[in-house]
Amino acid sequence: MTGYSELRINCLARRDAARPMRHAVAAFLIAAGCVDQETSDDILTAVGEALANAVEHAYDGVEENEVELFARLEHDHTLAVDVFDRGTFIQRAPRAGRGFGMRIVEAIAQAVTINVDDGTHIRMIFNVPHNREDVAS
Amino acid sequence: MNKSIAVIRLTGELEIGRKDEIAAALVVAGSESGILLDFSDVNYADSTSLAELLRFRDEAAKQNVPVAIVIGSKQFARLIQYAGLSHAFRIFDNRAEALMDLSQAGTE
């Protein structure tokens, strides 16, 4: 990886929006050519959880708002992924089968920040290999 | 009457967009000697699936029906680890091992 590249997607906040948004991130990682399969799977798992949280919990039945995803591969070999929505973030303790999403995100990402000042903004930072040779090895 | 092992098979991506479908599929009839959840051909799962699996596990436990899960995807297996649920389910790599486990559970 030698340069900067980014991906920005907006979708209506519906349950069926998370899958195509995650697939777009998968294509972005493939195009970047710098992430091995296991790392890609983990990144997509974390991104999928953030998107699921946004579309499931953010709008309380109102569907005319958007979820935005902004991913960028930085020069310092990190991938930053932001997921924005205008809903109210729900942080559940992981019990009774609920609330595992953020636990999973935090287990995968190198850093996670959640800002709820204006809607919900989850930022995830991932380390990625330096170049294609790293993936091949 | 001899009870038999039921097999519930889901494929593809088990994610939030299929939440209702997953919930509808994971039902305990109560007449089974055991239930095999065959996720051999699931290539992605999210925590929506984990929530439904926990609900299903608890429902089966109430009816004393053992449950074994076959997981073929490394992503799904790691999802369970990241959620801290590695010991919450009886997980196997293939159907033969899962069926053997359920057969033995049925004779205990």
gemmi code that builds the backbone of each chain (N, CA, C; Angstrom):
import gemmi

chains = {
    "A": [
        ("MET", (0.847, -1.189, 0.000), (0.000, 0.000, 0.000), (0.884, 1.240, 0.000)),
        ("THR", (0.705, 2.099, -0.969), (1.590, 3.251, -1.061), (0.849, 4.573, -0.919)),
        ("GLY", (-0.448, 4.606, -1.034), (-1.150, 5.882, -1.019), (-2.361, 5.871, -0.134)),
        ("TYR", (-3.091, 6.953, -0.266), (-4.300, 7.120, 0.528), (-5.500, 6.780, -0.352)),
        ("SER", (-6.459, 6.062, 0.192), (-7.695, 5.814, -0.551), (-8.855, 5.807, 0.424)),
        ("GLU", (-10.023, 6.108, -0.074), (-11.165, 6.208, 0.831), (-12.446, 5.728, 0.162)),
        ("LEU", (-13.400, 5.426, 1.011), (-14.708, 4.949, 0.572), (-15.758, 5.643, 1.424)),
        ("ARG", (-16.774, 6.178, 0.763), (-17.850, 6.827, 1.521), (-19.185, 6.315, 0.984)),
        ("ILE", (-20.049, 5.869, 1.881), (-21.349, 5.321, 1.483), (-22.434, 5.886, 2.397)),
        ("ASN", (-23.561, 6.214, 1.804), (-24.750, 6.588, 2.581), (-25.891, 5.666, 2.182)),
        ("CYS", (-26.616, 5.187, 3.186), (-27.791, 4.357, 2.924), (-28.887, 4.715, 3.914)),
        ("LEU", (-30.120, 4.464, 3.522), (-31.209, 4.604, 4.475), (-31.022, 3.583, 5.590)),
        ("ALA", (-31.349, 3.983, 6.803), (-31.129, 3.124, 7.968), (-32.215, 2.066, 8.047)),
        ("ARG", (-31.974, 0.987, 7.323), (-32.876, -0.160, 7.378), (-32.033, -1.409, 7.600)),
        ("ARG", (-32.668, -2.443, 8.127), (-31.922, -3.658, 8.419), (-31.198, -4.211, 7.195)),
        ("ASP", (-31.831, -4.100, 6.029), (-31.228, -4.692, 4.836), (-30.120, -3.823, 4.245)),
        ("ALA", (-29.801, -2.712, 4.902), (-28.730, -1.846, 4.396), (-27.350, -2.296, 4.862)),
        ("ALA", (-27.292, -3.007, 5.979), (-25.982, -3.348, 6.551), (-25.181, -4.256, 5.614)),
        ("ARG", (-25.863, -5.199, 4.985), (-25.153, -6.178, 4.147), (-24.468, -5.525, 2.943)),
        ("PRO", (-25.182, -4.762, 2.105), (-24.477, -4.157, 0.962), (-23.395, -3.169, 1.374)),
        ("MET", (-23.572, -2.495, 2.494), (-22.517, -1.573, 2.951), (-21.274, -2.353, 3.355)),
        ("ARG", (-21.486, -3.467, 4.033), (-20.340, -4.313, 4.414), (-19.671, -4.892, 3.174)),
        ("HIS", (-20.458, -5.279, 2.193), (-19.880, -5.814, 0.952), (-19.044, -4.751, 0.234)),
        ("ALA", (-19.481, -3.514, 0.308), (-18.704, -2.439, -0.321), (-17.349, -2.285, 0.364)),
        ("VAL", (-17.334, -2.431, 1.684), (-16.054, -2.366, 2.409), (-15.178, -3.554, 2.016)),
        ("ALA", (-15.788, -4.720, 1.836), (-15.027, -5.898, 1.410), (-14.365, -5.646, 0.054)),
        ("ALA", (-15.109, -5.061, -0.869), (-14.559, -4.748, -2.187), (-13.443, -3.715, -2.080)),
        ("PHE", (-13.632, -2.766, -1.202), (-12.608, -1.730, -0.966), (-11.313, -2.371, -0.469)),
        ("LEU", (-11.426, -3.328, 0.433), (-10.228, -4.002, 0.962), (-9.554, -4.848, -0.116)),
        ("ILE", (-10.365, -5.501, -0.933), (-9.794, -6.307, -2.029), (-9.053, -5.397, -3.008)),
        ("ALA", (-9.666, -4.270, -3.332), (-9.024, -3.339, -4.267), (-7.717, -2.796, -3.695)),
        ("ALA", (-7.690, -2.597, -2.390), (-6.459, -2.100, -1.761), (-5.364, -3.152, -1.816)),
        ("GLY", (-5.759, -4.423, -1.800), (-4.807, -5.503, -1.973), (-3.789, -5.656, -0.869)),
        ("CYS", (-4.108, -5.186, 0.310), (-3.091, -5.194, 1.353), (-3.541, -5.933, 2.608)),
        ("VAL", (-4.664, -6.607, 2.546), (-5.203, -7.227, 3.758), (-5.406, -8.715, 3.523)),
        ("ASP", (-4.843, -9.527, 4.390), (-5.019, -10.973, 4.265), (-6.447, -11.365, 4.644)),
        ("GLN", (-6.804, -12.611, 4.356), (-8.188, -13.054, 4.522), (-8.666, -12.946, 5.967)),
        ("GLU", (-7.841, -13.383, 6.902), (-8.272, -13.365, 8.302), (-8.463, -11.938, 8.797)),
        ("THR", (-7.522, -11.060, 8.437), (-7.658, -9.656, 8.839), (-8.894, -9.035, 8.198)),
        ("SER", (-9.098, -9.344, 6.916), (-10.281, -8.824, 6.232), (-11.562, -9.313, 6.903)),
        ("ASP", (-11.613, -10.601, 7.215), (-12.793, -11.150, 7.898), (-13.054, -10.421, 9.211)),
        ("ASP", (-11.990, -10.190, 9.966), (-12.162, -9.533, 11.262), (-12.634, -8.087, 11.096)),
        ("ILE", (-12.029, -7.382, 10.146), (-12.451, -5.995, 9.909), (-13.925, -5.962, 9.503)),
        ("LEU", (-14.313, -6.861, 8.618), (-15.703, -6.876, 8.155), (-16.657, -7.296, 9.269)),
        ("THR", (-16.187, -8.144, 10.166), (-17.000, -8.505, 11.328), (-17.265, -7.273, 12.191)),
        ("ALA", (-16.202, -6.516, 12.478), (-16.364, -5.320, 13.317), (-17.235, -4.278, 12.618)),
        ("VAL", (-16.967, -4.056, 11.326), (-17.764, -3.084, 10.574), (-19.229, -3.532, 10.535)),
        ("GLY", (-19.449, -4.813, 10.350), (-20.817, -5.335, 10.325), (-21.538, -5.089, 11.635)),
        ("GLU", (-20.819, -5.215, 12.738), (-21.447, -4.973, 14.047), (-21.810, -3.496, 14.228)),
        ("ALA", (-20.900, -2.620, 13.806), (-21.194, -1.186, 13.928), (-22.394, -0.811, 13.053)),
        ("LEU", (-22.442, -1.370, 11.856), (-23.577, -1.090, 10.963), (-24.872, -1.669, 11.517)),
        ("ALA", (-24.788, -2.881, 12.058), (-25.986, -3.510, 12.627), (-26.515, -2.676, 13.786)),
        ("ASN", (-25.590, -2.191, 14.606), (-25.998, -1.340, 15.728), (-26.715, -0.093, 15.215)),
        ("ALA", (-26.163, 0.488, 14.156), (-26.748, 1.721, 13.620), (-28.144, 1.475, 13.054)),
        ("VAL", (-28.296, 0.439, 12.243), (-29.601, 0.246, 11.591), (-30.634, -0.360, 12.534)),
        ("GLU", (-30.169, -1.103, 13.551), (-31.115, -1.766, 14.452), (-31.604, -0.844, 15.566)),
        ("HIS", (-30.684, -0.081, 16.110), (-31.009, 0.638, 17.335), (-31.184, 2.144, 17.161)),
        ("ALA", (-30.685, 2.666, 16.040), (-30.531, 4.117, 15.986), (-31.835, 4.875, 15.813)),
        ("TYR", (-32.795, 4.296, 15.122), (-33.906, 5.146, 14.702), (-35.246, 4.823, 15.322)),
        ("ASP", (-35.300, 3.765, 16.065), (-36.528, 3.474, 16.795), (-37.749, 3.493, 15.884)),
        ("GLY", (-37.608, 2.856, 14.734), (-38.752, 2.719, 13.837), (-38.843, 3.757, 12.744)),
        ("VAL", (-38.058, 4.815, 12.827), (-38.076, 5.841, 11.787), (-37.046, 5.461, 10.728)),
        ("GLU", (-37.479, 5.319, 9.489), (-36.590, 4.770, 8.467), (-36.084, 5.796, 7.469)),
        ("GLU", (-36.452, 7.034, 7.588), (-36.082, 7.999, 6.562), (-34.772, 8.707, 6.858)),
        ("ASN", (-34.014, 8.221, 7.814), (-32.709, 8.779, 8.088), (-31.640, 7.900, 7.460)),
        ("GLU", (-30.418, 8.395, 7.490), (-29.337, 7.681, 6.813), (-28.276, 7.191, 7.786)),
        ("VAL", (-27.616, 6.134, 7.366), (-26.379, 5.694, 7.993), (-25.262, 6.008, 7.010)),
        ("GLU", (-24.185, 6.544, 7.523), (-23.046, 6.872, 6.670), (-21.821, 6.092, 7.119)),
        ("LEU", (-21.103, 5.569, 6.162), (-19.850, 4.874, 6.455), (-18.728, 5.574, 5.691)),
        ("PHE", (-17.639, 5.823, 6.385), (-16.478, 6.476, 5.770), (-15.243, 5.664, 6.157)),
        ("ALA", (-14.625, 5.038, 5.164), (-13.424, 4.225, 5.407), (-12.249, 4.845, 4.670)),
        ("ARG", (-11.099, 4.830, 5.290), (-9.919, 5.358, 4.607), (-8.672, 4.599, 5.041)),
        ("LEU", (-7.895, 4.266, 4.046), (-6.591, 3.655, 4.285), (-5.573, 4.773, 4.347)),
        ("GLU", (-4.889, 4.870, 5.466), (-3.976, 5.981, 5.683), (-2.555, 5.601, 5.281)),
        ("HIS", (-1.727, 6.632, 5.118), (-0.329, 6.412, 4.762), (0.426, 5.637, 5.838)),
        ("ASP", (-0.040, 5.737, 7.063), (0.686, 5.053, 8.153), (0.198, 3.615, 8.332)),
        ("HIS", (-0.441, 3.069, 7.307), (-0.842, 1.658, 7.292), (-1.904, 1.332, 8.327)),
        ("THR", (-2.778, 2.264, 8.515), (-3.951, 1.982, 9.340), (-5.205, 2.181, 8.487)),
        ("LEU", (-6.223, 1.456, 8.856), (-7.535, 1.626, 8.246), (-8.446, 2.231, 9.300)),
        ("ALA", (-9.039, 3.366, 8.985), (-10.012, 3.985, 9.891), (-11.395, 3.849, 9.263)),
        ("VAL", (-12.344, 3.399, 10.051), (-13.717, 3.264, 9.562), (-14.644, 3.998, 10.534)),
        ("ASP", (-15.385, 4.952, 10.004), (-16.373, 5.689, 10.791), (-17.767, 5.269, 10.362)),
        ("VAL", (-18.625, 5.053, 11.328), (-20.041, 4.798, 11.051), (-20.843, 5.858, 11.803)),
        ("PHE", (-21.602, 6.622, 11.047), (-22.395, 7.718, 11.620), (-23.885, 7.405, 11.480)),
        ("ASP", (-24.646, 7.821, 12.465), (-26.095, 7.862, 12.294), (-26.636, 8.975, 13.165)),
        ("ARG", (-27.906, 9.231, 13.034), (-28.484, 10.332, 13.803), (-29.377, 9.831, 14.936)),
        ("GLY", (-29.172, 8.584, 15.297), (-30.007, 8.012, 16.334), (-29.351, 8.073, 17.697)),
        ("THR", (-29.935, 7.377, 18.627), (-29.439, 7.339, 19.994), (-28.721, 6.028, 20.226)),
        ("PHE", (-27.445, 6.115, 20.570), (-26.654, 4.904, 20.792), (-27.161, 4.153, 22.018)),
        ("ILE", (-27.231, 2.838, 21.875), (-27.663, 2.003, 22.993), (-26.524, 1.088, 23.373)),
        ("GLN", (-25.940, 1.320, 24.537), (-24.866, 0.472, 25.039), (-25.475, -0.507, 26.027)),
        ("ARG", (-25.578, -1.756, 25.593), (-26.150, -2.769, 26.473), (-25.035, -3.588, 27.087)),
        ("ALA", (-25.243, -4.016, 28.300), (-24.337, -5.012, 28.866), (-24.566, -6.305, 28.105)),
        ("PRO", (-23.472, -7.060, 27.814), (-23.648, -8.291, 27.047), (-24.261, -9.403, 27.873)),
        ("ARG", (-25.562, -9.375, 27.994), (-26.262, -10.422, 28.734), (-27.568, -10.732, 28.027)),
        ("ALA", (-28.114, -11.880, 28.365), (-29.393, -12.328, 27.804), (-29.401, -12.253, 26.282)),
        ("GLY", (-28.250, -12.513, 25.690), (-28.189, -12.578, 24.247), (-28.161, -11.240, 23.544)),
        ("ARG", (-28.008, -10.158, 24.260), (-27.986, -8.839, 23.638), (-26.691, -8.126, 24.004)),
        ("GLY", (-26.331, -7.200, 23.181), (-25.229, -6.324, 23.524), (-23.847, -6.864, 23.229)),
        ("PHE", (-23.739, -7.874, 22.381), (-22.420, -8.418, 22.057), (-21.704, -7.597, 20.991)),
        ("GLY", (-22.429, -6.785, 20.273), (-21.852, -6.089, 19.127), (-20.628, -5.269, 19.469)),
        ("MET", (-20.728, -4.413, 20.466), (-19.594, -3.543, 20.795), (-18.471, -4.322, 21.460)),
        ("ARG", (-18.804, -5.374, 22.170), (-17.753, -6.227, 22.726), (-16.919, -6.813, 21.587)),
        ("ILE", (-17.574, -7.246, 20.536), (-16.884, -7.822, 19.373), (-16.038, -6.763, 18.675)),
        ("VAL", (-16.609, -5.587, 18.478), (-15.860, -4.497, 17.842), (-14.596, -4.196, 18.640)),
        ("GLU", (-14.733, -4.096, 19.944), (-13.592, -3.744, 20.783), (-12.551, -4.855, 20.836)),
        ("ALA", (-12.992, -6.103, 20.614), (-12.031, -7.218, 20.598), (-11.205, -7.223, 19.323)),
        ("ILE", (-11.735, -6.637, 18.259), (-11.062, -6.705, 16.952), (-10.255, -5.441, 16.658)),
        ("ALA", (-10.865, -4.282, 16.840), (-10.215, -3.031, 16.437), (-9.090, -2.667, 17.396)),
        ("GLN", (-8.083, -1.994, 16.871), (-6.990, -1.536, 17.731), (-7.441, -0.362, 18.590)),
        ("ALA", (-8.385, 0.415, 18.111), (-8.945, 1.514, 18.907), (-10.387, 1.742, 18.478)),
        ("VAL", (-11.218, 2.064, 19.443), (-12.634, 2.347, 19.175), (-13.035, 3.581, 19.970)),
        ("THR", (-13.673, 4.525, 19.312), (-14.243, 5.658, 20.041), (-15.705, 5.795, 19.652)),
        ("ILE", (-16.509, 6.194, 20.620), (-17.935, 6.390, 20.386), (-18.285, 7.805, 20.820)),
        ("ASN", (-18.835, 8.566, 19.893), (-19.245, 9.935, 20.181), (-20.755, 10.024, 19.965)),
        ("VAL", (-21.460, 10.496, 20.978), (-22.930, 10.533, 20.885), (-23.458, 11.964, 20.991)),
        ("ASP", (-22.606, 12.925, 20.647), (-23.035, 14.320, 20.768), (-24.133, 14.681, 19.762)),
        ("ASP", (-24.014, 14.186, 18.546), (-24.987, 14.507, 17.505), (-25.278, 13.221, 16.744)),
        ("GLY", (-26.247, 12.460, 17.219), (-26.414, 11.101, 16.704), (-25.334, 10.217, 17.304)),
        ("THR", (-24.966, 9.185, 16.587), (-23.921, 8.272, 17.073), (-22.838, 8.159, 16.018)),
        ("HIS", (-21.603, 8.277, 16.473), (-20.439, 8.171, 15.594), (-19.480, 7.165, 16.224)),
        ("ILE", (-19.309, 6.029, 15.546), (-18.367, 5.013, 16.009), (-17.157, 5.057, 15.087)),
        ("ARG", (-15.976, 5.238, 15.653), (-14.734, 5.207, 14.865), (-13.911, 3.995, 15.279)),
        ("MET", (-13.530, 3.219, 14.275), (-12.709, 2.022, 14.509), (-11.397, 2.171, 13.749)),
        ("ILE", (-10.304, 1.849, 14.426), (-8.976, 1.900, 13.801), (-8.417, 0.477, 13.757)),
        ("PHE", (-7.942, 0.081, 12.575), (-7.365, -1.252, 12.394), (-5.949, -1.121, 11.832)),
        ("ASN", (-5.058, -1.948, 12.300), (-3.741, -2.044, 11.672), (-3.843, -2.957, 10.468)),
        ("VAL", (-3.184, -2.595, 9.386), (-3.169, -3.446, 8.187), (-1.725, -3.660, 7.766)),
        ("PRO", (-1.435, -4.747, 7.050), (-0.061, -4.993, 6.600), (0.436, -3.853, 5.713)),
        ("HIS", (1.747, -3.753, 5.596), (2.340, -2.624, 4.881), (2.241, -2.728, 3.370)),
        ("ASN", (2.242, -3.938, 2.837), (2.233, -4.053, 1.380), (1.765, -5.447, 0.985)),
        ("ARG", (1.666, -5.682, -0.311), (1.190, -6.966, -0.817), (2.091, -8.105, -0.392)),
        ("GLU", (3.402, -7.841, -0.293), (4.319, -8.900, 0.100), (3.998, -9.399, 1.504)),
        ("ASP", (3.556, -8.494, 2.356), (3.184, -8.905, 3.708), (2.029, -9.884, 3.676)),
        ("VAL", (1.093, -9.638, 2.754), (-0.049, -10.540, 2.640), (0.404, -11.892, 2.129)),
        ("ALA", (1.271, -11.870, 1.116), (1.737, -13.121, 0.529), (2.507, -13.960, 1.526)),
        ("SER", (3.233, -13.308, 2.425), (4.015, -14.060, 3.404), (3.114, -14.504, 4.520)),
    ],
    "B": [
        ("MET", (-42.296, -44.264, 21.673), (-41.927, -43.815, 20.338), (-40.489, -43.291, 20.368)),
        ("ASN", (-39.692, -43.757, 19.388), (-38.323, -43.292, 19.321), (-38.281, -41.853, 18.812)),
        ("LYS", (-37.510, -41.059, 19.496), (-37.304, -39.695, 19.029), (-36.134, -39.686, 18.054)),
        ("SER", (-36.127, -38.701, 17.189), (-35.030, -38.611, 16.231), (-34.334, -37.256, 16.353)),
        ("ILE", (-33.157, -37.209, 15.763), (-32.390, -35.965, 15.766), (-32.892, -35.077, 14.630)),
        ("ALA", (-33.222, -33.860, 14.959), (-33.659, -32.896, 13.937), (-32.460, -32.095, 13.442)),
        ("VAL", (-32.493, -31.774, 12.180), (-31.426, -30.959, 11.584), (-32.028, -29.649, 11.083)),
        ("ILE", (-31.446, -28.557, 11.536), (-31.829, -27.232, 11.032), (-30.615, -26.675, 10.292)),
        ("ARG", (-30.786, -26.397, 9.020), (-29.662, -25.956, 8.201), (-29.909, -24.551, 7.679)),
        ("LEU", (-28.983, -23.674, 7.956), (-29.033, -22.319, 7.404), (-27.755, -22.087, 6.613)),
        ("THR", (-27.854, -21.313, 5.557), (-26.692, -21.076, 4.693), (-26.524, -19.574, 4.415)),
        ("GLY", (-25.395, -19.238, 3.843), (-25.161, -17.856, 3.417), (-24.724, -16.953, 4.551)),
        ("GLU", (-25.246, -15.756, 4.584), (-24.848, -14.758, 5.569), (-25.951, -14.621, 6.621)),
        ("LEU", (-25.607, -14.931, 7.850), (-26.566, -14.799, 8.954), (-26.352, -13.433, 9.593)),
        ("GLU", (-27.079, -12.459, 9.104), (-26.856, -11.089, 9.568), (-28.183, -10.394, 9.814)),
        ("ILE", (-28.084, -9.165, 10.242), (-29.254, -8.469, 10.767), (-30.407, -8.378, 9.771)),
        ("GLY", (-30.083, -8.344, 8.487), (-31.143, -8.277, 7.478), (-32.001, -9.531, 7.432)),
        ("ARG", (-31.483, -10.633, 7.990), (-32.228, -11.901, 8.016), (-32.694, -12.260, 9.431)),
        ("LYS", (-32.747, -11.288, 10.285), (-33.059, -11.541, 11.696), (-34.359, -12.324, 11.864)),
        ("ASP", (-35.414, -11.900, 11.198), (-36.701, -12.570, 11.358), (-36.662, -13.996, 10.819)),
        ("GLU", (-35.975, -14.181, 9.701), (-35.851, -15.518, 9.105), (-35.084, -16.456, 10.039)),
        ("ILE", (-34.010, -15.948, 10.644), (-33.203, -16.767, 11.559), (-34.037, -17.148, 12.787)),
        ("ALA", (-34.744, -16.171, 13.323), (-35.578, -16.439, 14.500), (-36.650, -17.478, 14.186)),
        ("ALA", (-37.234, -17.376, 12.994), (-38.306, -18.310, 12.611), (-37.775, -19.723, 12.420)),
        ("ALA", (-36.514, -19.826, 11.979), (-35.934, -21.154, 11.724), (-35.518, -21.859, 13.010)),
        ("LEU", (-35.112, -21.077, 14.005), (-34.568, -21.669, 15.234), (-35.687, -21.868, 16.253)),
        ("VAL", (-36.403, -22.944, 16.056), (-37.542, -23.266, 16.915), (-37.387, -24.695, 17.431)),
        ("VAL", (-37.650, -24.893, 18.702), (-37.600, -26.225, 19.303), (-39.008, -26.800, 19.336)),
        ("ALA", (-39.191, -27.945, 18.677), (-40.512, -28.579, 18.679), (-40.755, -29.311, 19.998)),
        ("GLY", (-39.697, -29.840, 20.572), (-39.826, -30.563, 21.829), (-39.918, -32.065, 21.648)),
        ("SER", (-40.100, -32.509, 20.431), (-40.225, -33.945, 20.159), (-38.904, -34.562, 19.684)),
        ("GLU", (-37.838, -33.753, 19.620), (-36.557, -34.240, 19.119), (-35.736, -34.869, 20.248)),
        ("SER", (-34.881, -35.837, 19.876), (-33.916, -36.351, 20.860), (-32.709, -35.430, 20.917)),
        ("GLY", (-32.513, -34.662, 19.873), (-31.421, -33.693, 19.802), (-31.607, -32.842, 18.561)),
        ("ILE", (-30.914, -31.721, 18.524), (-31.013, -30.841, 17.352), (-29.608, -30.514, 16.865)),
        ("LEU", (-29.410, -30.734, 15.581), (-28.163, -30.371, 14.928), (-28.393, -29.087, 14.142)),
        ("LEU", (-27.662, -28.060, 14.499), (-27.701, -26.812, 13.731), (-26.552, -26.858, 12.742)),
        ("ASP", (-26.879, -27.020, 11.484), (-25.858, -27.169, 10.452), (-25.582, -25.824, 9.790)),
        ("PHE", (-24.461, -25.220, 10.205), (-24.042, -23.943, 9.622), (-22.782, -24.139, 8.779)),
        ("SER", (-22.654, -25.334, 8.201), (-21.474, -25.648, 7.391), (-21.279, -24.660, 6.255)),
        ("ASP", (-22.384, -24.196, 5.688), (-22.302, -23.313, 4.525), (-22.687, -21.875, 4.860)),
        ("VAL", (-22.504, -21.511, 6.101), (-22.651, -20.104, 6.487), (-21.281, -19.445, 6.318)),
        ("ASN", (-21.214, -18.402, 5.533), (-19.906, -17.769, 5.294), (-19.727, -16.447, 6.036)),
        ("TYR", (-20.762, -16.009, 6.742), (-20.636, -14.798, 7.567), (-21.755, -14.824, 8.602)),
        ("ALA", (-21.419, -14.384, 9.803), (-22.448, -14.258, 10.843), (-22.150, -13.018, 11.674)),
        ("ASP", (-23.187, -12.424, 12.227), (-22.998, -11.292, 13.135), (-23.680, -11.589, 14.471)),
        ("SER", (-23.646, -10.622, 15.377), (-24.142, -10.879, 16.726), (-25.655, -11.066, 16.767)),
        ("THR", (-26.353, -10.680, 15.710), (-27.776, -10.999, 15.619), (-27.972, -12.504, 15.722)),
        ("SER", (-27.090, -13.246, 15.024), (-27.165, -14.706, 15.057), (-26.866, -15.231, 16.457)),
        ("LEU", (-25.881, -14.611, 17.115), (-25.515, -15.080, 18.453), (-26.682, -14.903, 19.422)),
        ("ALA", (-27.367, -13.786, 19.308), (-28.515, -13.549, 20.186), (-29.583, -14.613, 19.962)),
        ("GLU", (-29.838, -14.930, 18.690), (-30.844, -15.948, 18.389), (-30.374, -17.337, 18.828)),
        ("LEU", (-29.088, -17.612, 18.680), (-28.560, -18.909, 19.119), (-28.668, -19.078, 20.626)),
        ("LEU", (-28.410, -18.018, 21.366), (-28.531, -18.102, 22.831), (-29.983, -18.333, 23.244)),
        ("ARG", (-30.887, -17.623, 22.577), (-32.312, -17.831, 22.870), (-32.701, -19.275, 22.578)),
        ("PHE", (-32.247, -19.779, 21.433), (-32.576, -21.142, 21.031), (-31.978, -22.166, 22.001)),
        ("ARG", (-30.727, -21.942, 22.389), (-30.071, -22.849, 23.334), (-30.858, -22.929, 24.640)),
        ("ASP", (-31.288, -21.781, 25.140), (-32.025, -21.756, 26.405), (-33.393, -22.437, 26.269)),
        ("GLU", (-34.025, -22.219, 25.116), (-35.321, -22.848, 24.861), (-35.171, -24.370, 24.810)),
        ("ALA", (-34.104, -24.838, 24.152), (-33.858, -26.279, 24.054), (-33.527, -26.868, 25.427)),
        ("ALA", (-32.751, -26.128, 26.204), (-32.359, -26.616, 27.530), (-33.583, -26.799, 28.426)),
        ("LYS", (-34.542, -25.894, 28.303), (-35.763, -26.011, 29.107), (-36.514, -27.296, 28.795)),
        ("GLN", (-36.368, -27.755, 27.541), (-37.073, -28.971, 27.122), (-36.149, -30.190, 27.116)),
        ("ASN", (-34.963, -30.019, 27.707), (-33.972, -31.105, 27.795), (-33.608, -31.681, 26.424)),
        ("VAL", (-33.506, -30.820, 25.454), (-33.109, -31.241, 24.110), (-31.671, -30.757, 23.870)),
        ("PRO", (-30.723, -31.696, 23.708), (-29.344, -31.271, 23.445), (-29.198, -30.663, 22.054)),
        ("VAL", (-28.306, -29.694, 21.943), (-28.077, -28.996, 20.674), (-26.594, -29.049, 20.335)),
        ("ALA", (-26.284, -29.408, 19.111), (-24.905, -29.363, 18.614), (-24.875, -28.474, 17.372)),
        ("ILE", (-23.804, -27.740, 17.243), (-23.696, -26.787, 16.139), (-22.479, -27.130, 15.292)),
        ("VAL", (-22.691, -27.194, 13.982), (-21.571, -27.365, 13.046), (-21.270, -26.017, 12.407)),
        ("ILE", (-20.037, -25.578, 12.572), (-19.624, -24.290, 12.010), (-18.474, -24.517, 11.038)),
        ("GLY", (-18.656, -24.069, 9.811), (-17.634, -24.279, 8.795), (-16.759, -23.075, 8.536)),
        ("SER", (-17.230, -21.904, 8.934), (-16.509, -20.668, 8.611), (-15.627, -20.227, 9.771)),
        ("LYS", (-14.386, -19.873, 9.454), (-13.484, -19.355, 10.496), (-14.003, -18.035, 11.042)),
        ("GLN", (-14.643, -17.241, 10.179), (-15.181, -15.953, 10.643), (-16.225, -16.182, 11.726)),
        ("PHE", (-17.106, -17.147, 11.515), (-18.170, -17.441, 12.491), (-17.542, -17.949, 13.791)),
        ("ALA", (-16.554, -18.824, 13.666), (-15.901, -19.365, 14.865), (-15.221, -18.254, 15.669)),
        ("ARG", (-14.564, -17.335, 14.966), (-13.893, -16.240, 15.688), (-14.916, -15.272, 16.283)),
        ("LEU", (-16.036, -15.061, 15.602), (-17.091, -14.196, 16.146), (-17.509, -14.688, 17.532)),
        ("ILE", (-17.678, -15.992, 17.642), (-18.082, -16.589, 18.920), (-17.009, -16.364, 19.978)),
        ("GLN", (-15.749, -16.501, 19.574), (-14.648, -16.247, 20.519), (-14.646, -14.791, 20.970)),
        ("TYR", (-14.765, -13.872, 20.025), (-14.715, -12.443, 20.363), (-15.870, -12.060, 21.291)),
        ("ALA", (-16.992, -12.740, 21.143), (-18.149, -12.445, 21.993), (-18.016, -13.096, 23.371)),
        ("GLY", (-16.973, -13.916, 23.546), (-16.781, -14.593, 24.831), (-17.742, -15.743, 25.047)),
        ("LEU", (-18.171, -16.378, 23.938), (-19.191, -17.426, 24.030), (-18.660, -18.807, 23.636)),
        ("SER", (-17.341, -18.968, 23.670), (-16.764, -20.242, 23.217), (-17.304, -21.438, 23.986)),
        ("HIS", (-17.639, -21.223, 25.254), (-18.104, -22.337, 26.075), (-19.631, -22.386, 26.190)),
        ("ALA", (-20.289, -21.537, 25.423), (-21.753, -21.472, 25.530), (-22.450, -22.500, 24.652)),
        ("PHE", (-21.712, -23.025, 23.663), (-22.332, -23.946, 22.701), (-21.467, -25.188, 22.520)),
        ("ARG", (-22.108, -26.291, 22.058), (-21.370, -27.501, 21.667), (-21.096, -27.369, 20.174)),
        ("ILE", (-19.865, -27.015, 19.848), (-19.505, -26.672, 18.474), (-18.611, -27.757, 17.882)),
        ("PHE", (-18.907, -28.104, 16.614), (-18.148, -29.141, 15.916), (-17.788, -28.664, 14.514)),
        ("ASP", (-16.741, -29.324, 13.968), (-16.277, -28.961, 12.624), (-17.078, -29.654, 11.529)),
        ("ASN", (-17.727, -30.774, 11.862), (-18.449, -31.501, 10.814), (-19.675, -32.204, 11.405)),
        ("ARG", (-20.553, -32.616, 10.512), (-21.829, -33.203, 10.932), (-21.647, -34.543, 11.625)),
        ("ALA", (-20.684, -35.345, 11.172), (-20.504, -36.677, 11.751), (-20.191, -36.580, 13.245)),
        ("GLU", (-19.281, -35.691, 13.595), (-18.922, -35.532, 15.007), (-20.104, -34.989, 15.804)),
        ("ALA", (-20.814, -34.056, 15.215), (-21.960, -33.469, 15.917), (-23.056, -34.509, 16.145)),
        ("LEU", (-23.310, -35.322, 15.134), (-24.342, -36.359, 15.270), (-23.933, -37.403, 16.305)),
        ("MET", (-22.655, -37.746, 16.329), (-22.186, -38.707, 17.326), (-22.383, -38.146, 18.729)),
        ("ASP", (-22.068, -36.881, 18.886), (-22.239, -36.232, 20.192), (-23.709, -36.248, 20.611)),
        ("LEU", (-24.580, -35.935, 19.673), (-26.010, -35.919, 20.001), (-26.533, -37.333, 20.298)),
        ("SER", (-26.010, -38.317, 19.583), (-26.429, -39.703, 19.844), (-26.030, -40.129, 21.243)),
        ("GLN", (-24.816, -39.759, 21.618), (-24.343, -40.104, 22.963), (-25.113, -39.343, 24.019)),
        ("ALA", (-25.424, -38.092, 23.738), (-26.201, -37.292, 24.702), (-27.576, -37.908, 24.913)),
        ("GLY", (-28.124, -38.480, 23.841), (-29.458, -39.073, 23.923), (-29.515, -40.352, 24.730)),
        ("THR", (-28.338, -41.000, 24.906), (-28.321, -42.255, 25.663), (-27.917, -42.031, 27.112)),
        ("GLU", (-27.540, -40.803, 27.459), (-27.087, -40.542, 28.834), (-28.262, -40.475, 29.791)),
    ],
}
model = gemmi.Model(1)
for chain_id, residues in chains.items():
    chain = gemmi.Chain(chain_id)
    for i, (resn, *xyz) in enumerate(residues, 1):
        res = gemmi.Residue()
        res.name, res.seqid = resn, gemmi.SeqId(i, " ")
        for name, pos in zip(("N", "CA", "C"), xyz):
            atom = gemmi.Atom()
            atom.name, atom.element = name, gemmi.Element(name[0])
            atom.pos, atom.b_iso = gemmi.Position(*pos), 0.0
            res.add_atom(atom)
        chain.add_residue(res)
    model.add_chain(chain)
structure = gemmi.Structure()
structure.add_model(model)
structure.setup_entities()
